[in-house]
Every structure is written in C-alpha cells, then in structure tokens.
Amino acid sequence: MKDKKVRNGGMGFISVLTLIFIVLKLTNNISWSWIWVLSPIWISIILIVIIFAIILIAGRIKKGRW
C-alpha cells in the first residue's frame, strides 16, 4: 500500500484578501483606516467565536443543562 501524502499549501481566501488590502493601503490606493484594512482577519475570528458559542449552547440545550 502506498502512503498518500496530502500537501496543503498556499494561502487561503482571507489571507489573500488581507494581503491585497494591505498592499492597496501601503500604495495609497485606498484611504481606509487600518481597522478596515485588517477587517478580514478580525471578522473571520469573530465568526469562528460565534459559531463555537452556538455549538456549545446547542450542546448544553440538547443535554438539558439549560
């Protein structure tokens, strides 16, 4: 049996989008504040936290602890 090696390389969509925004900001093509330039990172983190919280709450409701 051959060992299959999965190679997951490259950048994800959020990383590419953030990099594009940073380049546009540094080349003065956009005049956004740095909060919005880095928004793909913090928005994705917030979404992950919300999804995790929903899963935890749903699990507690299903077990009858709430």
MMTF fields as JSON, N, C-alpha, C and O atoms, coordinates in Angstrom:
{
  "mmtfVersion": "1.0.0",
  "mmtfProducer": "UNKNOWN",
  "numBonds": 263,
  "numAtoms": 264,
  "numGroups": 66,
  "numChains": 1,
  "numModels": 1,
  "chainsPerModel": [1],
  "groupsPerChain": [66],
  "chainIdList": ["A"],
  "bondAtomList": [4, 2, 8, 6, 12, 10, 16, 14, 20, 18, 24, 22, 28, 26, 32, 30, 36, 34, 40, 38, 44, 42, 48, 46, 52, 50, 56, 54, 60, 58, 64, 62, 68, 66, 72, 70, 76, 74, 80, 78, 84, 82, 88, 86, 92, 90, 96, 94, 100, 98, 104, 102, 108, 106, 112, 110, 116, 114, 120, 118, 124, 122, 128, 126, 132, 130, 136, 134, 140, 138, 144, 142, 148, 146, 152, 150, 156, 154, 160, 158, 164, 162, 168, 166, 172, 170, 176, 174, 180, 178, 184, 182, 188, 186, 192, 190, 196, 194, 200, 198, 204, 202, 208, 206, 212, 210, 216, 214, 220, 218, 224, 222, 228, 226, 232, 230, 236, 234, 240, 238, 244, 242, 248, 246, 252, 250, 256, 254, 260, 258],
  "bondOrderList": [1, 1, 1, 1, 1, 1, 1, 1, 1, 1, 1, 1, 1, 1, 1, 1, 1, 1, 1, 1, 1, 1, 1, 1, 1, 1, 1, 1, 1, 1, 1, 1, 1, 1, 1, 1, 1, 1, 1, 1, 1, 1, 1, 1, 1, 1, 1, 1, 1, 1, 1, 1, 1, 1, 1, 1, 1, 1, 1, 1, 1, 1, 1, 1, 1],
  "groupList": [{"groupName": "MET", "atomNameList": ["N", "CA", "C", "O"], "elementList": ["N", "C", "C", "O"], "formalChargeList": [0, 0, 0, 0], "bondAtomList": [1, 0, 2, 1, 3, 2], "bondOrderList": [1, 1, 2], "singleLetterCode": "M", "chemCompType": "L-PEPTIDE LINKING"}, {"groupName": "LYS", "atomNameList": ["N", "CA", "C", "O"], "elementList": ["N", "C", "C", "O"], "formalChargeList": [0, 0, 0, 0], "bondAtomList": [1, 0, 2, 1, 3, 2], "bondOrderList": [1, 1, 2], "singleLetterCode": "K", "chemCompType": "L-PEPTIDE LINKING"}, {"groupName": "ASP", "atomNameList": ["N", "CA", "C", "O"], "elementList": ["N", "C", "C", "O"], "formalChargeList": [0, 0, 0, 0], "bondAtomList": [1, 0, 2, 1, 3, 2], "bondOrderList": [1, 1, 2], "singleLetterCode": "D", "chemCompType": "L-PEPTIDE LINKING"}, {"groupName": "VAL", "atomNameList": ["N", "CA", "C", "O"], "elementList": ["N", "C", "C", "O"], "formalChargeList": [0, 0, 0, 0], "bondAtomList": [1, 0, 2, 1, 3, 2], "bondOrderList": [1, 1, 2], "singleLetterCode": "V", "chemCompType": "L-PEPTIDE LINKING"}, {"groupName": "ARG", "atomNameList": ["N", "CA", "C", "O"], "elementList": ["N", "C", "C", "O"], "formalChargeList": [0, 0, 0, 0], "bondAtomList": [1, 0, 2, 1, 3, 2], "bondOrderList": [1, 1, 2], "singleLetterCode": "R", "chemCompType": "L-PEPTIDE LINKING"}, {"groupName": "ASN", "atomNameList": ["N", "CA", "C", "O"], "elementList": ["N", "C", "C", "O"], "formalChargeList": [0, 0, 0, 0], "bondAtomList": [1, 0, 2, 1, 3, 2], "bondOrderList": [1, 1, 2], "singleLetterCode": "N", "chemCompType": "L-PEPTIDE LINKING"}, {"groupName": "GLY", "atomNameList": ["N", "CA", "C", "O"], "elementList": ["N", "C", "C", "O"], "formalChargeList": [0, 0, 0, 0], "bondAtomList": [1, 0, 2, 1, 3, 2], "bondOrderList": [1, 1, 2], "singleLetterCode": "G", "chemCompType": "PEPTIDE LINKING"}, {"groupName": "PHE", "atomNameList": ["N", "CA", "C", "O"], "elementList": ["N", "C", "C", "O"], "formalChargeList": [0, 0, 0, 0], "bondAtomList": [1, 0, 2, 1, 3, 2], "bondOrderList": [1, 1, 2], "singleLetterCode": "F", "chemCompType": "L-PEPTIDE LINKING"}, {"groupName": "ILE", "atomNameList": ["N", "CA", "C", "O"], "elementList": ["N", "C", "C", "O"], "formalChargeList": [0, 0, 0, 0], "bondAtomList": [1, 0, 2, 1, 3, 2], "bondOrderList": [1, 1, 2], "singleLetterCode": "I", "chemCompType": "L-PEPTIDE LINKING"}, {"groupName": "SER", "atomNameList": ["N", "CA", "C", "O"], "elementList": ["N", "C", "C", "O"], "formalChargeList": [0, 0, 0, 0], "bondAtomList": [1, 0, 2, 1, 3, 2], "bondOrderList": [1, 1, 2], "singleLetterCode": "S", "chemCompType": "L-PEPTIDE LINKING"}, {"groupName": "LEU", "atomNameList": ["N", "CA", "C", "O"], "elementList": ["N", "C", "C", "O"], "formalChargeList": [0, 0, 0, 0], "bondAtomList": [1, 0, 2, 1, 3, 2], "bondOrderList": [1, 1, 2], "singleLetterCode": "L", "chemCompType": "L-PEPTIDE LINKING"}, {"groupName": "THR", "atomNameList": ["N", "CA", "C", "O"], "elementList": ["N", "C", "C", "O"], "formalChargeList": [0, 0, 0, 0], "bondAtomList": [1, 0, 2, 1, 3, 2], "bondOrderList": [1, 1, 2], "singleLetterCode": "T", "chemCompType": "L-PEPTIDE LINKING"}, {"groupName": "TRP", "atomNameList": ["N", "CA", "C", "O"], "elementList": ["N", "C", "C", "O"], "formalChargeList": [0, 0, 0, 0], "bondAtomList": [1, 0, 2, 1, 3, 2], "bondOrderList": [1, 1, 2], "singleLetterCode": "W", "chemCompType": "L-PEPTIDE LINKING"}, {"groupName": "PRO", "atomNameList": ["N", "CA", "C", "O"], "elementList": ["N", "C", "C", "O"], "formalChargeList": [0, 0, 0, 0], "bondAtomList": [1, 0, 2, 1, 3, 2], "bondOrderList": [1, 1, 2], "singleLetterCode": "P", "chemCompType": "L-PEPTIDE LINKING"}, {"groupName": "ALA", "atomNameList": ["N", "CA", "C", "O"], "elementList": ["N", "C", "C", "O"], "formalChargeList": [0, 0, 0, 0], "bondAtomList": [1, 0, 2, 1, 3, 2], "bondOrderList": [1, 1, 2], "singleLetterCode": "A", "chemCompType": "L-PEPTIDE LINKING"}],
  "groupTypeList": [0, 1, 2, 1, 1, 3, 4, 5, 6, 6, 0, 6, 7, 8, 9, 3, 10, 11, 10, 8, 7, 8, 3, 10, 1, 10, 11, 5, 5, 8, 9, 12, 9, 12, 8, 12, 3, 10, 9, 13, 8, 12, 8, 9, 8, 8, 10, 8, 3, 8, 8, 7, 14, 8, 8, 10, 8, 14, 6, 4, 8, 1, 1, 6, 4, 12],
  "groupIdList": [1, 2, 3, 4, 5, 6, 7, 8, 9, 10, 11, 12, 13, 14, 15, 16, 17, 18, 19, 20, 21, 22, 23, 24, 25, 26, 27, 28, 29, 30, 31, 32, 33, 34, 35, 36, 37, 38, 39, 40, 41, 42, 43, 44, 45, 46, 47, 48, 49, 50, 51, 52, 53, 54, 55, 56, 57, 58, 59, 60, 61, 62, 63, 64, 65, 66],
  "secStructList": [7, 7, 7, 7, 7, 7, 7, 7, 7, 1, 7, 7, 2, 2, 2, 2, 2, 2, 2, 2, 2, 2, 2, 2, 2, 2, 6, 6, 1, 7, 7, 7, 7, 2, 2, 2, 2, 6, 2, 2, 2, 2, 2, 2, 2, 2, 2, 2, 2, 2, 2, 2, 2, 2, 2, 2, 2, 2, 2, 2, 2, 2, 2, 6, 7, 7],
  "xCoordList": [0.846, 0.0, 0.889, 1.828, 0.594, 1.374, 0.861, -0.342, 1.798, 1.411, 1.067, 1.854, -0.105, -0.526, -0.176, -0.569, 0.55, 0.895, 0.04, 0.048, -0.679, -1.502, -0.715, -0.263, -0.566, 0.183, -0.769, -1.269, -1.005, -1.915, -1.082, -0.652, -0.863, -0.037, -0.822, -1.974, -0.189, -0.828, -1.544, -1.596, -2.089, -2.777, -4.279, -4.754, -5.009, -6.455, -7.027, -6.305, -8.327, -9.017, -8.847, -8.605, -8.973, -8.859, -7.454, -7.292, -6.448, -5.064, -4.794, -4.147, -5.292, -5.094, -5.807, -5.247, -7.036, -7.803, -7.125, -7.053, -6.631, -5.917, -4.653, -4.354, -3.916, -2.695, -2.992, -2.251, -4.058, -4.449, -4.784, -4.346, -5.566, -5.928, -4.69, -4.603, -3.732, -2.517, -1.712, -1.226, -1.574, -0.829, -1.526, -0.867, -2.839, -3.572, -3.418, -3.302, -3.417, -3.248, -1.846, -1.686, -0.824, 0.551, 0.899, 1.805, 0.192, 0.427, -0.516, -0.576, -1.248, -2.172, -3.279, -3.743, -3.698, -4.823, -6.158, -7.2, -6.124, -7.319, -6.946, -5.804, -7.907, -7.638, -8.388, -8.782, -8.578, -9.268, -8.387, -7.165, -9.022, -8.234, -7.718, -8.219, -6.7, -6.099, -7.064, -6.905, -8.054, -9.064, -9.796, -10.044, -10.142, -10.857, -9.929, -10.355, -8.677, -7.715, -7.519, -7.402, -7.484, -7.289, -8.603, -8.598, -9.711, -11.023, -11.244, -11.949, -10.694, -10.916, -10.42, -10.998, -9.366, -8.831, -9.77, -10.172, -10.129, -10.941, -12.379, -13.031, -12.889, -14.257, -14.308, -15.254, -13.296, -13.289, -13.126, -13.725, -12.324, -12.165, -13.49, -13.87, -14.179, -15.473, -16.472, -17.218, -16.494, -17.416, -17.106, -18.022, -15.832, -15.457, -15.907, -16.424, -15.716, -16.136, -17.653, -18.144, -18.394, -19.86, -20.321, -21.206, -19.731, -20.106, -19.785, -20.584, -18.611, -18.23, -19.205, -19.591, -19.605, -20.553, -21.909, -22.551, -22.346, -23.634, -23.577, -24.533, -22.457, -22.31, -22.337, -22.992, -21.625, -21.623, -23.011, -23.439, -23.706, -25.049, -26.014, -26.827, -25.929, -26.815, -26.544, -27.474, -25.285, -24.947, -25.495, -25.98, -25.42, -25.963, -27.484, -28.063, -28.126, -29.596, -30.004, -30.97, -29.27, -29.611, -29.444, -30.222, -28.451, -28.242, -29.19, -29.244, -29.93, -30.885, -30.283, -30.88, -29.127, -28.493, -28.913, -28.523, -29.694, -30.223, -31.7, -32.35],
  "yCoordList": [-1.18, 0.0, 1.24, 1.345, 2.135, 3.37, 4.39, 4.534, 5.079, 6.154, 7.386, 7.842, 7.908, 9.115, 10.32, 10.405, 11.23, 12.454, 13.586, 13.884, 14.19, 15.331, 16.577, 16.774, 17.391, 18.623, 19.793, 20.066, 20.467, 21.6, 22.865, 23.284, 23.453, 24.65, 25.84, 25.721, 26.953, 28.15, 28.937, 28.557, 30.034, 30.932, 30.79, 30.502, 30.994, 30.948, 32.266, 33.243, 32.27, 33.449, 34.656, 35.768, 34.439, 35.541, 36.139, 37.359, 35.282, 35.762, 36.576, 37.622, 36.088, 36.806, 38.147, 39.16, 38.159, 39.399, 40.417, 41.601, 39.953, 40.838, 41.381, 42.569, 40.526, 40.959, 41.994, 42.965, 41.794, 42.77, 44.111, 45.159, 44.078, 45.322, 46.043, 47.268, 45.292, 45.904, 46.563, 47.683, 45.86, 46.438, 47.696, 48.697, 47.654, 48.836, 50.004, 51.155, 49.712, 50.768, 51.358, 52.577, 50.503, 50.991, 51.743, 52.576, 51.456, 52.179, 53.367, 53.978, 53.686, 54.832, 54.758, 55.788, 53.55, 53.393, 53.414, 53.686, 53.13, 53.253, 54.07, 54.043, 54.786, 55.643, 55.14, 55.933, 53.836, 53.245, 53.303, 53.412, 53.228, 53.105, 51.664, 50.764, 51.471, 50.15, 49.117, 47.921, 49.571, 48.641, 47.953, 46.748, 48.713, 48.127, 47.381, 46.441, 47.789, 47.062, 45.656, 44.692, 45.544, 44.247, 43.547, 42.533, 44.077, 43.53, 42.074, 41.367, 41.581, 40.15, 39.235, 38.173, 39.637, 38.805, 38.829, 37.774, 40.023, 40.062, 39.649, 39.14, 39.854, 39.398, 37.872, 37.282, 37.23, 35.766, 35.205, 34.181, 35.859, 35.408, 35.535, 34.637, 36.641, 36.84, 35.776, 35.241, 35.468, 34.443, 33.074, 32.325, 32.745, 31.461, 31.402, 30.377, 32.485, 32.518, 32.385, 31.681, 33.051, 32.961, 31.543, 31.019, 30.917, 29.544, 28.589, 27.711, 28.764, 27.928, 28.099, 27.12, 29.342, 29.605, 28.973, 28.431, 29.038, 28.426, 26.914, 26.308, 26.307, 24.861, 24.495, 23.528, 25.267, 24.993, 25.15, 24.311, 26.207, 26.448, 25.369, 24.881, 24.993, 23.939, 22.614, 21.855, 22.33, 21.101, 21.079, 20.049, 22.215, 22.293, 22.172, 21.534, 22.782, 22.701, 21.265, 20.768, 20.592, 19.218, 18.281, 17.34, 18.523, 17.68, 18.043, 17.331, 19.124, 19.522, 20.25, 20.294, 20.817, 21.556, 23.012, 23.747, 23.436, 24.812, 24.766, 25.81],
  "zCoordList": [0.0, 0.0, 0.0, 0.789, -0.855, -0.942, 0.067, 0.285, 0.665, 1.569, 0.753, -0.076, 0.997, 0.294, 1.153, 2.316, 0.58, 1.288, 0.742, -0.452, 1.633, 1.258, 1.589, 2.716, 0.604, 0.806, 0.645, -0.446, 1.734, 1.72, 1.784, 2.858, 0.658, 0.621, 0.105, -0.313, 0.144, -0.369, 0.694, 1.864, 0.257, 1.181, 0.986, -0.113, 2.056, 1.992, 1.504, 1.302, 1.32, 0.807, 1.722, 1.251, 3.034, 3.991, 3.952, 3.991, 3.876, 3.827, 2.568, 2.619, 1.448, 0.177, 0.21, -0.208, 0.703, 0.775, 1.691, 1.363, 2.836, 3.759, 3.117, 3.238, 2.44, 1.771, 0.683, 0.536, -0.069, -1.097, -0.453, -0.928, 0.634, 1.319, 1.858, 1.771, 2.416, 2.949, 1.835, 1.991, 0.706, -0.431, -0.942, -1.224, -1.063, -1.522, -0.547, -0.968, 0.74, 1.751, 1.683, 1.725, 1.578, 1.566, 0.283, 0.281, -0.799, -2.056, -2.224, -3.291, -1.164, -1.136, -2.191, -2.679, -2.54, -3.459, -2.718, -3.315, -1.433, -0.602, 0.621, 1.079, 1.136, 2.293, 3.533, 4.388, 3.623, 4.762, 5.989, 5.891, 7.149, 8.374, 8.464, 7.79, 9.316, 9.43, 9.993, 9.753, 10.737, 11.264, 10.116, 10.169, 9.082, 7.954, 7.003, 6.331, 6.942, 6.113, 6.673, 5.917, 7.99, 8.63, 8.984, 9.682, 8.512, 8.855, 8.439, 9.159, 7.335, 7.043, 8.164, 8.399, 8.846, 9.932, 11.124, 11.615, 11.599, 12.814, 12.573, 13.485, 11.375, 11.093, 11.088, 11.611, 10.502, 10.492, 11.902, 12.229, 12.742, 14.127, 14.887, 15.639, 14.685, 15.349, 14.896, 15.716, 13.605, 13.109, 13.701, 14.04, 13.828, 14.424, 15.88, 16.326, 16.622, 18.03, 18.148, 19.03, 17.272, 17.305, 16.998, 17.676, 15.986, 15.636, 16.784, 17.11, 17.394, 18.532, 19.692, 20.331, 19.965, 21.051, 20.751, 21.65, 19.509, 19.139, 19.326, 19.81, 18.944, 19.117, 20.605, 20.995, 21.433, 22.868, 23.479, 24.271, 23.122, 23.663, 23.197, 23.982, 21.918, 21.408, 22.101, 22.372, 22.39, 23.096, 24.508, 24.977, 25.185, 26.549, 26.545, 27.424, 25.558, 25.478, 25.198, 25.777, 24.307, 23.958, 25.153, 25.31, 25.988, 27.163, 28.295, 29.297, 28.163, 29.184, 30.353, 31.429, 30.171, 31.26, 31.295, 32.202, 30.332, 30.323, 30.149, 30.114]
}
